[in-house]
Amino acid sequence: MTMPIDKNLILNKLDTLLELLNDIEGDIAPDSNHNELFSGQLITALTLKNMVKNDTYKQDGFSIVQIMKDANRIWKMGKLWKANGSNCADIMATMNDDIEECLSNGHKINAIKIYRQQMNDVYGVKINLREAKDYIDNIQADMRRRGMI
């Protein structure tokens, strides 16, 4: 027996995630080298919310479970930022620079490896392959929008 999905509950949780990300963006000084740190996560969270809101997640190959896993991953990273501030930002910024360098050189698999390894070594968060690929795909899409690749 499957439980019906409470769309409003999921949308409320995604709104809470977006509030956290917006709060983090507000904490980062505009002239800081960390000002784009959470842009990929913000884009992902907005995309997830729109998929749930418009009921397009199934056509996009997602499930509610995957959407909530992605949202929880972003939530954990946001909470780490709130707890550790600039220490977390420096580590994440370096990691993102390394990832962007790999992507610029066409080494997506290495970017995924870096992300998984750093999240485990630095934060003690085990990231599965799907989560890592989704994260790297978001960074890659953001780099395309910025004309970097």
N, CA, C and O atoms as a GROMACS GRO file, in nm:
protein
  596
    1MET      N    1   0.084  -0.118   0.000
    1MET     CA    2   0.000   0.000   0.000
    1MET      C    3   0.090   0.125   0.000
    1MET      O    4   0.177   0.139   0.085
    2THR      N    5   0.067   0.212  -0.093
    2THR     CA    6   0.147   0.335  -0.098
    2THR      C    7   0.070   0.449  -0.032
    2THR      O    8  -0.052   0.458  -0.039
    3MET      N    9   0.147   0.535   0.030
    3MET     CA   10   0.088   0.651   0.096
    3MET      C   11   0.075   0.763  -0.006
    3MET      O   12   0.163   0.782  -0.090
    4PRO      N   13  -0.034   0.838   0.001
    4PRO     CA   14  -0.045   0.951  -0.092
    4PRO      C   15   0.061   1.056  -0.058
    4PRO      O   16   0.098   1.076   0.058
    5ILE      N   17   0.107   1.122  -0.160
    5ILE     CA   18   0.209   1.225  -0.143
    5ILE      C   19   0.141   1.356  -0.105
    5ILE      O   20   0.049   1.402  -0.173
    6ASP      N   21   0.187   1.414   0.004
    6ASP     CA   22   0.135   1.543   0.046
    6ASP      C   23   0.219   1.652  -0.020
    6ASP      O   24   0.323   1.693   0.031
    7LYS      N   25   0.171   1.696  -0.134
    7LYS     CA   26   0.243   1.794  -0.216
    7LYS      C   27   0.273   1.922  -0.137
    7LYS      O   28   0.382   1.978  -0.149
    8ASN      N   29   0.177   1.969  -0.059
    8ASN     CA   30   0.197   2.093   0.017
    8ASN      C   31   0.306   2.079   0.122
    8ASN      O   32   0.382   2.173   0.145
    9LEU      N   33   0.315   1.962   0.185
    9LEU     CA   34   0.420   1.938   0.283
    9LEU      C   35   0.557   1.944   0.216
    9LEU      O   36   0.649   2.005   0.269
   10ILE      N   37   0.570   1.882   0.101
   10ILE     CA   38   0.696   1.882   0.028
   10ILE      C   39   0.731   2.023  -0.017
   10ILE      O   40   0.846   2.066  -0.006
   11LEU      N   41   0.632   2.095  -0.068
   11LEU     CA   42   0.658   2.234  -0.109
   11LEU      C   43   0.700   2.320   0.009
   11LEU      O   44   0.786   2.407  -0.006
   12ASN      N   45   0.639   2.298   0.126
   12ASN     CA   46   0.678   2.374   0.246
   12ASN      C   47   0.823   2.344   0.285
   12ASN      O   48   0.897   2.435   0.322
   13LYS      N   49   0.863   2.217   0.276
   13LYS     CA   50   1.001   2.180   0.307
   13LYS      C   51   1.098   2.243   0.207
   13LYS      O   52   1.205   2.290   0.246
   14LEU      N   53   1.060   2.245   0.080
   14LEU     CA   54   1.146   2.309  -0.020
   14LEU      C   55   1.154   2.460   0.001
   14LEU      O   56   1.258   2.521  -0.022
   15ASP      N   57   1.043   2.521   0.045
   15ASP     CA   58   1.045   2.664   0.078
   15ASP      C   59   1.139   2.692   0.194
   15ASP      O   60   1.211   2.792   0.194
   16THR      N   61   1.139   2.603   0.294
   16THR     CA   62   1.230   2.618   0.408
   16THR      C   63   1.374   2.608   0.362
   16THR      O   64   1.460   2.683   0.408
   17LEU      N   65   1.402   2.516   0.272
   17LEU     CA   66   1.536   2.502   0.215
   17LEU      C   67   1.575   2.630   0.142
   17LEU      O   68   1.687   2.679   0.158
   18LEU      N   69   1.484   2.684   0.062
   18LEU     CA   70   1.513   2.807  -0.012
   18LEU      C   71   1.539   2.924   0.083
   18LEU      O   72   1.623   3.009   0.056
   19GLU      N   73   1.466   2.929   0.194
   19GLU     CA   74   1.489   3.034   0.294
   19GLU      C   75   1.630   3.023   0.352
   19GLU      O   76   1.698   3.124   0.369
   20LEU      N   77   1.673   2.900   0.382
   20LEU     CA   78   1.808   2.879   0.434
   20LEU      C   79   1.912   2.926   0.333
   20LEU      O   80   2.006   2.997   0.368
   21LEU      N   81   1.894   2.888   0.207
   21LEU     CA   82   1.990   2.927   0.103
   21LEU      C   83   1.993   3.077   0.083
   21LEU      O   84   2.099   3.136   0.065
   22ASN      N   85   1.876   3.140   0.086
   22ASN     CA   86   1.872   3.286   0.072
   22ASN      C   87   1.937   3.354   0.191
   22ASN      O   88   2.002   3.458   0.177
   23ASP      N   89   1.919   3.296   0.310
   23ASP     CA   90   1.982   3.350   0.430
   23ASP      C   91   2.134   3.340   0.420
   23ASP      O   92   2.206   3.433   0.456
   24ILE      N   93   2.182   3.228   0.369
   24ILE     CA   94   2.326   3.209   0.351
   24ILE      C   95   2.378   3.310   0.250
   24ILE      O   96   2.481   3.374   0.274
   25GLU      N   97   2.309   3.325   0.138
   25GLU     CA   98   2.351   3.423   0.036
   25GLU      C   99   2.358   3.562   0.097
   25GLU      O  100   2.447   3.640   0.062
   26GLY      N  101   2.264   3.595   0.188
   26GLY     CA  102   2.265   3.725   0.254
   26GLY      C  103   2.382   3.743   0.348
   26GLY      O  104   2.428   3.855   0.372
   27ASP      N  105   2.431   3.630   0.405
   27ASP     CA  106   2.545   3.635   0.497
   27ASP      C  107   2.678   3.656   0.426
   27ASP      O  108   2.775   3.701   0.486
   28ILE      N  109   2.682   3.623   0.298
   28ILE     CA  110   2.807   3.630   0.222
   28ILE      C  111   2.821   3.770   0.163
   28ILE      O  112   2.732   3.818   0.091
   29ALA      N  113   2.931   3.834   0.194
   29ALA     CA  114   2.954   3.969   0.142
   29ALA      C  115   2.962   3.965  -0.010
   29ALA      O  116   3.025   3.876  -0.066
   30PRO      N  117   2.899   4.062  -0.079
   30PRO     CA  118   2.900   4.062  -0.226
   30PRO      C  119   3.039   4.065  -0.288
   30PRO      O  120   3.059   4.012  -0.397
   31ASP      N  121   3.135   4.126  -0.219
   31ASP     CA  122   3.270   4.134  -0.275
   31ASP      C  123   3.357   4.016  -0.231
   31ASP      O  124   3.477   4.012  -0.260
   32SER      N  125   3.297   3.921  -0.160
   32SER     CA  126   3.369   3.802  -0.114
   32SER      C  127   3.395   3.708  -0.230
   32SER      O  128   3.324   3.711  -0.331
   33ASN      N  129   3.497   3.624  -0.215
   33ASN     CA  130   3.521   3.524  -0.318
   33ASN      C  131   3.427   3.404  -0.301
   33ASN      O  132   3.440   3.304  -0.371
   34HIS      N  133   3.334   3.414  -0.207
   34HIS     CA  134   3.238   3.306  -0.182
   34HIS      C  135   3.097   3.342  -0.230
   34HIS      O  136   3.003   3.269  -0.200
   35ASN      N  137   3.082   3.450  -0.303
   35ASN     CA  138   2.947   3.499  -0.334
   35ASN      C  139   2.870   3.410  -0.430
   35ASN      O  140   2.748   3.428  -0.443
   36GLU      N  141   2.932   3.316  -0.498
   36GLU     CA  142   2.859   3.224  -0.586
   36GLU      C  143   2.860   3.082  -0.531
   36GLU      O  144   2.828   2.987  -0.602
   37LEU      N  145   2.895   3.069  -0.404
   37LEU     CA  146   2.914   2.938  -0.344
   37LEU      C  147   2.790   2.852  -0.347
   37LEU      O  148   2.799   2.732  -0.374
   38PHE      N  149   2.675   2.910  -0.320
   38PHE     CA  150   2.553   2.831  -0.313
   38PHE      C  151   2.461   2.853  -0.434
   38PHE      O  152   2.346   2.811  -0.431
   39SER      N  153   2.511   2.917  -0.538
   39SER     CA  154   2.424   2.942  -0.653
   39SER      C  155   2.376   2.813  -0.717
   39SER      O  156   2.260   2.804  -0.758
   40GLY      N  157   2.462   2.713  -0.728
   40GLY     CA  158   2.421   2.584  -0.785
   40GLY      C  159   2.314   2.517  -0.702
   40GLY      O  160   2.219   2.460  -0.756
   41GLN      N  161   2.330   2.523  -0.569
   41GLN     CA  162   2.231   2.462  -0.480
   41GLN      C  163   2.099   2.538  -0.487
   41GLN      O  164   1.992   2.477  -0.482
   42LEU      N  165   2.107   2.669  -0.497
   42LEU     CA  166   1.986   2.750  -0.507
   42LEU      C  167   1.910   2.717  -0.636
   42LEU      O  168   1.788   2.705  -0.634
   43ILE      N  169   1.982   2.703  -0.745
   43ILE     CA  170   1.921   2.666  -0.873
   43ILE      C  171   1.856   2.529  -0.862
   43ILE      O  172   1.744   2.509  -0.909
   44THR      N  173   1.926   2.435  -0.800
   44THR     CA  174   1.872   2.300  -0.784
   44THR      C  175   1.745   2.302  -0.700
   44THR      O  176   1.646   2.239  -0.736
   45ALA      N  177   1.749   2.374  -0.589
   45ALA     CA  178   1.631   2.380  -0.501
   45ALA      C  179   1.512   2.442  -0.573
   45ALA      O  180   1.399   2.394  -0.559
   46LEU      N  181   1.536   2.548  -0.649
   46LEU     CA  182   1.427   2.610  -0.726
   46LEU      C  183   1.372   2.514  -0.832
   46LEU      O  184   1.251   2.507  -0.854
   47THR      N  185   1.461   2.440  -0.896
   47THR     CA  186   1.420   2.342  -0.996
   47THR      C  187   1.335   2.233  -0.933
   47THR      O  188   1.231   2.196  -0.987
   48LEU      N  189   1.380   2.182  -0.819
   48LEU     CA  190   1.304   2.078  -0.749
   48LEU      C  191   1.165   2.129  -0.710
   48LEU      O  192   1.066   2.059  -0.728
   49LYS      N  193   1.160   2.251  -0.659
   49LYS     CA  194   1.031   2.308  -0.619
   49LYS      C  195   0.938   2.320  -0.740
   49LYS      O  196   0.820   2.286  -0.732
   50ASN      N  197   0.991   2.368  -0.852
   50ASN     CA  198   0.909   2.382  -0.972
   50ASN      C  199   0.860   2.248  -1.024
   50ASN      O  200   0.748   2.236  -1.073
   51MET      N  201   0.945   2.144  -1.015
   51MET     CA  202   0.903   2.011  -1.060
   51MET      C  203   0.788   1.959  -0.975
   51MET      O  204   0.693   1.901  -1.027
   52VAL      N  205   0.796   1.980  -0.843
   52VAL     CA  206   0.687   1.935  -0.754
   52VAL      C  207   0.563   2.020  -0.776
   52VAL      O  208   0.452   1.967  -0.789
   53LYS      N  209   0.581   2.150  -0.781
   53LYS     CA  210   0.468   2.243  -0.797
   53LYS      C  211   0.390   2.216  -0.926
   53LYS      O  212   0.266   2.221  -0.926
   54ASN      N  213   0.462   2.188  -1.034
   54ASN     CA  214   0.398   2.168  -1.164
   54ASN      C  215   0.378   2.022  -1.200
   54ASN      O  216   0.336   1.990  -1.311
   55ASP      N  217   0.408   1.932  -1.105
   55ASP     CA  218   0.392   1.787  -1.126
   55ASP      C  219   0.467   1.736  -1.249
   55ASP      O  220   0.417   1.650  -1.321
   56THR      N  221   0.585   1.790  -1.274
   56THR     CA  222   0.663   1.746  -1.390
   56THR      C  223   0.776   1.652  -1.353
   56THR      O  224   0.850   1.607  -1.441
   57TYR      N  225   0.790   1.622  -1.225
   57TYR     CA  226   0.906   1.543  -1.182
   57TYR      C  227   0.910   1.404  -1.245
   57TYR      O  228   1.018   1.354  -1.275
   58LYS      N  229   0.796   1.341  -1.267
   58LYS     CA  230   0.794   1.208  -1.328
   58LYS      C  231   0.840   1.214  -1.474
   58LYS      O  232   0.914   1.127  -1.519
   59GLN      N  233   0.796   1.315  -1.547
   59GLN     CA  234   0.840   1.330  -1.685
   59GLN      C  235   0.990   1.358  -1.691
   59GLN      O  236   1.056   1.323  -1.789
   60ASP      N  237   1.043   1.422  -1.586
   60ASP     CA  238   1.186   1.455  -1.583
   60ASP      C  239   1.270   1.340  -1.529
   60ASP      O  240   1.391   1.354  -1.512
   61GLY      N  241   1.206   1.226  -1.502
   61GLY     CA  242   1.278   1.108  -1.454
   61GLY      C  243   1.311   1.113  -1.306
   61GLY      O  244   1.403   1.044  -1.262
   62PHE      N  245   1.240   1.192  -1.230
   62PHE     CA  246   1.262   1.202  -1.087
   62PHE      C  247   1.149   1.134  -1.011
   62PHE      O  248   1.041   1.111  -1.065
   63SER      N  249   1.176   1.104  -0.887
   63SER     CA  250   1.072   1.058  -0.796
   63SER      C  251   1.073   1.153  -0.677
   63SER      O  252   1.169   1.226  -0.656
   64ILE      N  253   0.968   1.151  -0.601
   64ILE     CA  254   0.962   1.235  -0.482
   64ILE      C  255   1.075   1.197  -0.386
   64ILE      O  256   1.133   1.284  -0.321
   65VAL      N  257   1.106   1.068  -0.378
   65VAL     CA  258   1.215   1.024  -0.290
   65VAL      C  259   1.346   1.089  -0.334
   65VAL      O  260   1.421   1.139  -0.251
   66GLN      N  261   1.374   1.088  -0.464
   66GLN     CA  262   1.498   1.148  -0.515
   66GLN      C  263   1.498   1.299  -0.490
   66GLN      O  264   1.602   1.356  -0.454
   67ILE      N  265   1.386   1.362  -0.509
   67ILE     CA  266   1.376   1.506  -0.486
   67ILE      C  267   1.409   1.537  -0.340
   67ILE      O  268   1.483   1.631  -0.312
   68MET      N  269   1.354   1.460  -0.247
   68MET     CA  270   1.379   1.485  -0.107
   68MET      C  271   1.523   1.451  -0.068
   68MET      O  272   1.581   1.518   0.018
   69LYS      N  273   1.582   1.350  -0.129
   69LYS     CA  274   1.723   1.319  -0.104
   69LYS      C  275   1.811   1.436  -0.149
   69LYS      O  276   1.902   1.477  -0.078
   70ASP      N  277   1.782   1.489  -0.267
   70ASP     CA  278   1.859   1.602  -0.318
   70ASP      C  279   1.843   1.724  -0.226
   70ASP      O  280   1.940   1.793  -0.194
   71ALA      N  281   1.720   1.747  -0.183
   71ALA     CA  282   1.693   1.860  -0.093
   71ALA      C  283   1.765   1.841   0.040
   71ALA      O  284   1.819   1.937   0.095
   72ASN      N  285   1.766   1.719   0.092
   72ASN     CA  286   1.835   1.693   0.219
   72ASN      C  287   1.986   1.712   0.207
   72ASN      O  288   2.049   1.762   0.300
   73ARG      N  289   2.043   1.673   0.093
   73ARG     CA  290   2.186   1.693   0.070
   73ARG      C  291   2.219   1.842   0.073
   73ARG      O  292   2.317   1.884   0.135
   74ILE      N  293   2.138   1.921   0.006
   74ILE     CA  294   2.159   2.066   0.002
   74ILE      C  295   2.141   2.124   0.143
   74ILE      O  296   2.217   2.212   0.184
   75TRP      N  297   2.041   2.075   0.215
   75TRP     CA  298   2.014   2.122   0.352
   75TRP      C  299   2.137   2.098   0.441
   75TRP      O  300   2.178   2.186   0.516
   76LYS      N  301   2.196   1.977   0.431
   76LYS     CA  302   2.314   1.944   0.513
   76LYS      C  303   2.428   2.041   0.483
   76LYS      O  304   2.494   2.089   0.574
   77MET      N  305   2.450   2.069   0.356
   77MET     CA  306   2.557   2.161   0.320
   77MET      C  307   2.529   2.301   0.373
   77MET      O  308   2.620   2.369   0.421
   78GLY      N  309   2.404   2.344   0.364
   78GLY     CA  310   2.367   2.475   0.415
   78GLY      C  311   2.386   2.485   0.565
   78GLY      O  312   2.432   2.587   0.615
   79LYS      N  313   2.350   2.381   0.637
   79LYS     CA  314   2.365   2.381   0.782
   79LYS      C  315   2.513   2.379   0.820
   79LYS      O  316   2.553   2.442   0.918
   80LEU      N  317   2.595   2.308   0.743
   80LEU     CA  318   2.740   2.310   0.768
   80LEU      C  319   2.793   2.452   0.753
   80LEU      O  320   2.876   2.497   0.832
   81TRP      N  321   2.745   2.522   0.650
   81TRP     CA  322   2.788   2.661   0.629
   81TRP      C  323   2.747   2.748   0.747
   81TRP      O  324   2.828   2.825   0.799
   82LYS      N  325   2.623   2.735   0.790
   82LYS     CA  326   2.575   2.817   0.901
   82LYS      C  327   2.654   2.789   1.028
   82LYS      O  328   2.677   2.880   1.108
   83ALA      N  329   2.696   2.664   1.048
   83ALA     CA  330   2.769   2.627   1.169
   83ALA      C  331   2.916   2.668   1.162
   83ALA      O  332   2.975   2.703   1.264
   84ASN      N  333   2.976   2.664   1.044
   84ASN     CA  334   3.121   2.683   1.032
   84ASN      C  335   3.162   2.810   0.959
   84ASN      O  336   3.280   2.845   0.959
   85GLY      N  337   3.068   2.878   0.898
   85GLY     CA  338   3.096   3.005   0.833
   85GLY      C  339   3.208   3.001   0.731
   85GLY      O  340   3.210   2.916   0.643
   86SER      N  341   3.302   3.095   0.743
   86SER     CA  342   3.404   3.110   0.641
   86SER      C  343   3.500   2.992   0.633
   86SER      O  344   3.556   2.967   0.526
   87ASN      N  345   3.521   2.917   0.742
   87ASN     CA  346   3.605   2.797   0.732
   87ASN      C  347   3.545   2.701   0.632
   87ASN      O  348   3.615   2.646   0.547
   88CYS      N  349   3.416   2.681   0.642
   88CYS     CA  350   3.344   2.594   0.549
   88CYS      C  351   3.351   2.654   0.409
   88CYS      O  352   3.369   2.582   0.311
   89ALA      N  353   3.336   2.783   0.400
   89ALA     CA  354   3.334   2.850   0.270
   89ALA      C  355   3.466   2.835   0.197
   89ALA      O  356   3.469   2.810   0.077
   90ASP      N  357   3.577   2.851   0.271
   90ASP     CA  358   3.708   2.837   0.207
   90ASP      C  359   3.729   2.698   0.151
   90ASP      O  360   3.778   2.682   0.040
   91ILE      N  361   3.691   2.597   0.228
   91ILE     CA  362   3.705   2.458   0.184
   91ILE      C  363   3.615   2.432   0.064
   91ILE      O  364   3.658   2.371  -0.034
   92MET      N  365   3.489   2.477   0.073
   92MET     CA  366   3.396   2.455  -0.037
   92MET      C  367   3.437   2.532  -0.162
   92MET      O  368   3.424   2.481  -0.274
   93ALA      N  369   3.487   2.653  -0.144
   93ALA     CA  370   3.530   2.732  -0.260
   93ALA      C  371   3.648   2.664  -0.330
   93ALA      O  372   3.651   2.658  -0.453
   94THR      N  373   3.743   2.613  -0.253
   94THR     CA  374   3.856   2.541  -0.312
   94THR      C  375   3.807   2.417  -0.385
   94THR      O  376   3.851   2.387  -0.496
   95MET      N  377   3.716   2.344  -0.321
   95MET     CA  378   3.661   2.224  -0.383
   95MET      C  379   3.590   2.260  -0.514
   95MET      O  380   3.609   2.194  -0.615
   96ASN      N  381   3.508   2.364  -0.511
   96ASN     CA  382   3.436   2.405  -0.632
   96ASN      C  383   3.531   2.452  -0.741
   96ASN      O  384   3.506   2.428  -0.859
   97ASP      N  385   3.641   2.520  -0.703
   97ASP     CA  386   3.741   2.560  -0.802
   97ASP      C  387   3.803   2.437  -0.869
   97ASP      O  388   3.821   2.433  -0.990
   98ASP      N  389   3.836   2.336  -0.786
   98ASP     CA  390   3.893   2.212  -0.840
   98ASP      C  391   3.794   2.143  -0.933
   98ASP      O  392   3.831   2.092  -1.039
   99ILE      N  393   3.667   2.142  -0.892
   99ILE     CA  394   3.563   2.079  -0.973
   99ILE      C  395   3.547   2.154  -1.106
   99ILE      O  396   3.539   2.092  -1.212
  100GLU      N  397   3.543   2.287  -1.100
  100GLU     CA  398   3.528   2.366  -1.222
  100GLU      C  399   3.648   2.347  -1.315
  100GLU      O  400   3.632   2.343  -1.437
  101GLU      N  401   3.766   2.334  -1.258
  101GLU     CA  402   3.885   2.310  -1.341
  101GLU      C  403   3.873   2.176  -1.413
  101GLU      O  404   3.902   2.165  -1.532
  102CYS      N  405   3.829   2.073  -1.338
  102CYS     CA  406   3.809   1.941  -1.401
  102CYS      C  407   3.706   1.950  -1.513
  102CYS      O  408   3.728   1.897  -1.622
  103LEU      N  409   3.595   2.017  -1.487
  103LEU     CA  410   3.490   2.029  -1.588
  103LEU      C  411   3.537   2.108  -1.709
  103LEU      O  412   3.503   2.075  -1.823
  104SER      N  413   3.616   2.212  -1.686
  104SER     CA  414   3.669   2.292  -1.797
  104SER      C  415   3.758   2.210  -1.888
  104SER      O  416   3.769   2.235  -2.008
  105ASN      N  417   3.824   2.110  -1.828
  105ASN     CA  418   3.914   2.024  -1.904
  105ASN      C  419   3.847   1.895  -1.952
  105ASN      O  420   3.914   1.806  -2.005
  106GLY      N  421   3.716   1.886  -1.933
  106GLY     CA  422   3.642   1.769  -1.980
  106GLY      C  423   3.658   1.645  -1.894
  106GLY      O  424   3.639   1.533  -1.942
  107HIS      N  425   3.691   1.663  -1.767
  107HIS     CA  426   3.713   1.550  -1.677
  107HIS      C  427   3.600   1.541  -1.573
  107HIS      O  428   3.623   1.561  -1.454
  108LYS      N  429   3.481   1.511  -1.620
  108LYS     CA  430   3.364   1.506  -1.532
  108LYS      C  431   3.376   1.398  -1.425
  108LYS      O  432   3.336   1.419  -1.310
  109ILE      N  433   3.429   1.283  -1.461
  109ILE     CA  434   3.443   1.174  -1.364
  109ILE      C  435   3.536   1.215  -1.250
  109ILE      O  436   3.509   1.185  -1.134
  110ASN      N  437   3.644   1.284  -1.282
  110ASN     CA  438   3.734   1.332  -1.177
  110ASN      C  439   3.665   1.434  -1.088
  110ASN      O  440   3.688   1.437  -0.968
  111ALA      N  441   3.580   1.518  -1.146
  111ALA     CA  442   3.505   1.616  -1.067
  111ALA      C  443   3.414   1.545  -0.968
  111ALA      O  444   3.404   1.586  -0.853
  112ILE      N  445   3.348   1.440  -1.013
  112ILE     CA  446   3.261   1.362  -0.925
  112ILE      C  447   3.343   1.299  -0.812
  112ILE      O  448   3.301   1.301  -0.697
  113LYS      N  449   3.459   1.246  -0.845
  113LYS     CA  450   3.546   1.185  -0.743
  113LYS      C  451   3.590   1.288  -0.640
  113LYS      O  452   3.589   1.260  -0.520
  114ILE      N  453   3.629   1.405  -0.686
  114ILE     CA  454   3.672   1.511  -0.594
  114ILE      C  455   3.559   1.547  -0.499
  114ILE      O  456   3.580   1.557  -0.378
  115TYR      N  457   3.440   1.566  -0.552
  115TYR     CA  458   3.326   1.604  -0.468
  115TYR      C  459   3.297   1.498  -0.363
  115TYR      O  460   3.281   1.530  -0.245
  116ARG      N  461   3.291   1.372  -0.404
  116ARG     CA  462   3.261   1.265  -0.309
  116ARG      C  463   3.369   1.254  -0.201
  116ARG      O  464   3.339   1.239  -0.083
  117GLN      N  465   3.494   1.262  -0.245
  117GLN     CA  466   3.605   1.249  -0.150
  117GLN      C  467   3.607   1.364  -0.050
  117GLN      O  468   3.622   1.342   0.070
  118GLN      N  469   3.594   1.487  -0.099
  118GLN     CA  470   3.596   1.604  -0.011
  118GLN      C  471   3.481   1.603   0.089
  118GLN      O  472   3.500   1.632   0.207
  119MET      N  473   3.362   1.569   0.042
  119MET     CA  474   3.247   1.565   0.132
  119MET      C  475   3.267   1.461   0.242
  119MET      O  476   3.226   1.482   0.356
  120ASN      N  477   3.329   1.350   0.208
  120ASN     CA  478   3.354   1.245   0.307
  120ASN      C  479   3.469   1.285   0.400
  120ASN      O  480   3.455   1.277   0.522
  121ASP      N  481   3.581   1.328   0.344
  121ASP     CA  482   3.699   1.360   0.425
  121ASP      C  483   3.679   1.482   0.514
  121ASP      O  484   3.716   1.480   0.632
  122VAL      N  485   3.622   1.587   0.459
  122VAL     CA  486   3.612   1.714   0.532
  122VAL      C  487   3.488   1.719   0.621
  122VAL      O  488   3.496   1.762   0.736
  123TYR      N  489   3.374   1.676   0.568
  123TYR     CA  490   3.249   1.693   0.640
  123TYR      C  491   3.193   1.563   0.699
  123TYR      O  492   3.097   1.566   0.776
  124GLY      N  493   3.253   1.450   0.662
  124GLY     CA  494   3.203   1.322   0.712
  124GLY      C  495   3.069   1.285   0.652
  124GLY      O  496   2.994   1.207   0.711
  125VAL      N  497   3.038   1.341   0.536
  125VAL     CA  498   2.911   1.314   0.468
  125VAL      C  499   2.938   1.222   0.350
  125VAL      O  500   3.012   1.258   0.258
  126LYS      N  501   2.878   1.106   0.352
  126LYS     CA  502   2.894   1.012   0.241
  126LYS      C  503   2.793   1.048   0.133
  126LYS      O  504   2.673   1.052   0.157
  127ILE      N  505   2.844   1.074   0.014
  127ILE     CA  506   2.762   1.112  -0.100
  127ILE      C  507   2.761   0.995  -0.197
  127ILE      O  508   2.866   0.946  -0.238
  128ASN      N  509   2.640   0.951  -0.233
  128ASN     CA  510   2.636   0.841  -0.331
  128ASN      C  511   2.664   0.895  -0.471
  128ASN      O  512   2.666   1.016  -0.493
  129LEU      N  513   2.684   0.804  -0.562
  129LEU     CA  514   2.722   0.842  -0.699
  129LEU      C  515   2.616   0.930  -0.765
  129LEU      O  516   2.649   1.026  -0.833
  130ARG      N  517   2.490   0.897  -0.746
  130ARG     CA  518   2.380   0.975  -0.807
  130ARG      C  519   2.379   1.119  -0.754
  130ARG      O  520   2.366   1.213  -0.832
  131GLU      N  521   2.393   1.135  -0.622
  131GLU     CA  522   2.396   1.269  -0.564
  131GLU      C  523   2.515   1.349  -0.617
  131GLU      O  524   2.503   1.467  -0.649
  132ALA      N  525   2.630   1.282  -0.625
  132ALA     CA  526   2.750   1.350  -0.673
  132ALA      C  527   2.733   1.392  -0.819
  132ALA      O  528   2.768   1.504  -0.856
  133LYS      N  529   2.680   1.303  -0.901
  133LYS     CA  530   2.658   1.336  -1.042
  133LYS      C  531   2.562   1.454  -1.056
  133LYS      O  532   2.585   1.544  -1.137
  134ASP      N  533   2.455   1.453  -0.978
  134ASP     CA  534   2.358   1.563  -0.984
  134ASP      C  535   2.423   1.695  -0.945
  134ASP      O  536   2.400   1.798  -1.008
  135TYR      N  537   2.505   1.693  -0.841
  135TYR     CA  538   2.575   1.813  -0.797
  135TYR      C  539   2.668   1.865  -0.907
  135TYR      O  540   2.669   1.985  -0.938
  136ILE      N  541   2.745   1.774  -0.966
  136ILE     CA  542   2.839   1.812  -1.072
  136ILE      C  543   2.762   1.860  -1.195
  136ILE      O  544   2.804   1.956  -1.261
  137ASP      N  545   2.651   1.795  -1.227
  137ASP     CA  546   2.569   1.841  -1.340
  137ASP      C  547   2.520   1.984  -1.318
  137ASP      O  548   2.517   2.063  -1.413
  138ASN      N  549   2.483   2.017  -1.195
  138ASN     CA  550   2.438   2.154  -1.165
  138ASN      C  551   2.551   2.255  -1.180
  138ASN      O  552   2.529   2.364  -1.233
  139ILE      N  553   2.669   2.220  -1.134
  139ILE     CA  554   2.783   2.310  -1.150
  139ILE      C  555   2.814   2.328  -1.299
  139ILE      O  556   2.841   2.438  -1.346
  140GLN      N  557   2.809   2.217  -1.373
  140GLN     CA  558   2.837   2.222  -1.517
  140GLN      C  559   2.734   2.311  -1.588
  140GLN      O  560   2.771   2.391  -1.675
  141ALA      N  561   2.608   2.298  -1.552
  141ALA     CA  562   2.503   2.382  -1.614
  141ALA      C  563   2.525   2.528  -1.579
  141ALA      O  564   2.507   2.616  -1.663
  142ASP      N  565   2.565   2.555  -1.455
  142ASP     CA  566   2.593   2.692  -1.413
  142ASP      C  567   2.712   2.748  -1.490
  142ASP      O  568   2.712   2.864  -1.530
  143MET      N  569   2.814   2.666  -1.511
  143MET     CA  570   2.931   2.710  -1.587
  143MET      C  571   2.892   2.741  -1.732
  143MET      O  572   2.943   2.836  -1.791
  144ARG      N  573   2.804   2.663  -1.789
  144ARG     CA  574   2.758   2.690  -1.926
  144ARG      C  575   2.683   2.824  -1.930
  144ARG      O  576   2.702   2.903  -2.023
  145ARG      N  577   2.598   2.849  -1.831
  145ARG     CA  578   2.524   2.975  -1.827
  145ARG      C  579   2.618   3.094  -1.817
  145ARG      O  580   2.591   3.200  -1.873
  146ARG      N  581   2.730   3.076  -1.745
  146ARG     CA  582   2.827   3.184  -1.729
  146ARG      C  583   2.927   3.190  -1.844
  146ARG      O  584   3.013   3.278  -1.846
  147GLY      N  585   2.915   3.098  -1.940
  147GLY     CA  586   3.004   3.098  -2.056
  147GLY      C  587   3.143   3.045  -2.028
  147GLY      O  588   3.237   3.076  -2.101
  148MET      N  589   3.157   2.967  -1.924
  148MET     CA  590   3.289   2.914  -1.886
  148MET      C  591   3.323   2.786  -1.964
  148MET      O  592   3.441   2.752  -1.979
  149ILE      N  593   3.222   2.717  -2.011
  149ILE     CA  594   3.245   2.597  -2.093
  149ILE      C  595   3.146   2.596  -2.207
  149ILE      O  596   3.147   2.505  -2.289
   0.00000   0.00000   0.00000
